Amino acid sequence: MGMFERKRSLPADGTPAGAVTRKVALVGNPNVGKSVLFNALTGAYVAVSNYPGTSVEVSRGSASFEGGSWEIIDTPGMYSILPITEEERVAREILLTERPDVVLHVLDARNLERMLVMTLQLVEAGLPVILVVNIMDEAERMGLEIDIPLLQEKLGIPVIGAATAKKRGLPEIRKAIASCDAAHHASFGYSRRLEGDIAEIAGLLSGEYTLSGKSLALLLLQRDEEIAALVAGKEGDRAGAIAEKVREKTFERRESFHLDLSLERKGIVKGLLAGVLRTPEKRRVTAGERLSSWAVHPLTGVPLLLAVLYYGLYQFVGVFGAGTLVDFLEGTLFEEYFNPWIIGVVNGIVPWEIIRELIVGEYGIITLGLRYAVGIILPIVATFFLFFSVLEDSGYFPRLALLVDRIFKKFGLTGRAVIPMVLGFGCDTMATMVTRTLETTRERIIATVLLTLAIPCSAQLGVIMALLSQAPGALLVWSVCLLLIFLVVGFLSAKVMPGETPMFYMELPPMRLPQLSNVMTKTYTRMQWYFMEILPLFILASVLLWLGKITNFFDKLVNWMEPVMAFIGLPRDAAVAFIFGFFRRDYGAAGLYDLQTKGLMDPRQLVVAAVTLTLFVPCVAQFLMMKKERGLKSATLIALFVSVVAVGSGWALNRFILFTGIL
């Protein structure tokens, strides 16, 4: 995912100083390995930004090979030159306006027949296409044989067999890019009637276009409004005659044009694959395919998901990350060795008490901010991102999306929302940013509400798991509470907000053993991104808390919150954790950790505090991201709604526990 990569700025035209940079656009369906190829070509340093006027992210990077300088553009997933989704519109807009010197079409070797239809469209559009038949290793494991040289001969363009996740085919791809010749490609004929219609419309076009006349004519016949507007703008006085001719032809073929065109293209692809693709009489089922089918079937997928959550989130992140690693870093290194040493050093050097308090006091930059960031938060975030990267590299997430799609539809979401939801367990700020990949505004708002309300970030989750696991039943009560609130609020949101849930479809990449190099690279870049964001915020929070202490504003704030704490059955000191939580959710969870170690809360209060804090107002970073993505009004309304639900849920849970005595 692009927002995890280390970012650097390219010049406005993407050209390194002193070199003429040519452009390569990577296109293809989602989950065919485009991003893996993009990272392999560009390295880790890329620039990620929204495409102008949209919420769709586009990644750009630079590469130098075969003596040339290149800008590589990773376009959003697209299934056809005729766009349906916003991502497809952006991908085509890049092809139309940026006029790439090379279009690298990446497809899945296991779905060659279906995906070659888009290759056909790119070739007939006259674009400088190189075809990368990716995931060849999985295709071969299934017993599929693909004659790459014969396919290249039939298409008239460079064709490369690759397995980019295993670095196979990369030298050939670089060489093909450097020597790409756009002038040569095969031509494909349709039926006499369709070719006649195309010729009549194409013959009226006189402007200069990125796409060929044949491609433009077909898009006009498919009633592509953006292309119609483009043609009208370029043709001037001739636009009326072209529009009239298109209306005449679409009226004549109004009953079956799209079906006829689809069937003709499939026929051409079948001809291309004759002698190219050989399938075994009895198709081999690989271990990855078996695991894939288990992951999407409810009877086996749900137990598999529970096992992943138990061993991944609870045991690895909760017990090992938030328990073992935090005990060592925070309890041993900081508390026993580093903090006493640094306090002694600062006290010996700095003569002013107020400055000593800022650096090594109760809310000191080093003794609180750095200790929280490095000793408590970093090990939990590191274990979560390692766990997340393993799942991502294995291809599990698309299967999880299919598994939960039916449930998510009850909330007005689709399975596509599973990525920001799971990512929310890492960082809700990043997850809020990723909601822009959802298709409708309704989906984005519902997902943002659920992320803000009931999805704890990894550091918060890890600390809470470590705290509650010490009290029998406490972790179960907390989990059930959050799940119920997630389900109820999600269901009500879908009922209250107008609109329909869109159709959901997703390509399934191969299920495979994660590669150590990929996992470590992803984990490192994500940790770096996260740590560079949180460390300044933790230092800022320490400074603000220090200012609050010396001005007594902090005590006043705690006093203001005391009635709220009493309302939900918590001691006055618990307000400190909630104030911390406003700066960052994980900061608040770390505040609970301090209160628990001081013995200031019993198991009932600990559970109530954990539930309320998890549901409480989003941290500053997440609120700012909500404001950016949803607007100030929506972000404010969501924050107010979440605060009311949090306090109400805390009160109800406290009364329930007191009444039943379950803890």
VENTADA-V896394 format. One line per field, one symbol per residue. phi: phi as a letter, one per 40 degrees, with the letter a starting at -180 (. if undefined). Layout:
# VENTADA-V896394
phi->???
This chain:
# VENTADA-V896394
phi->.cccccbaccddcgbcdgbcbbbbbcbiccgbgccccdcccbgccbbbaccdgbbccbcbababafgbbbbbbccccabacccbccccccdcdcccccfccbbccbbcdcbcccccdcddcccccgcccbcbccfcccccccgcbbccdccccccgbcbbcabccbgcgcdcccccccbcbccbacbbbccdcccccccccccccbccbcccccccccccccgccccccccccccgccdcccccccdcccccbccacccccccccccccdccccgcbbbcdbcccccccccccccccdcbccdcccccccccccccccccccbcccdcccccccccbccdccccccccccccdccccccbcdbcdccbcccccccbcdccccccccccccccccgcccccccccdccccccgbbddcccccccdccaccccccccccccbcdcccccccccccbbcccccccccdcccccbdgccccdccdccccdcccccccccccchbcccbaacbcccacccdccccccccccccdccccccccccccccccccccccgcccccccccdccccdbgbcdccddcccdcccadcccccccdcccccgcbcdcccccccccccccdccdcccccccccbgcccccccccccccccccccccccccccccgcb
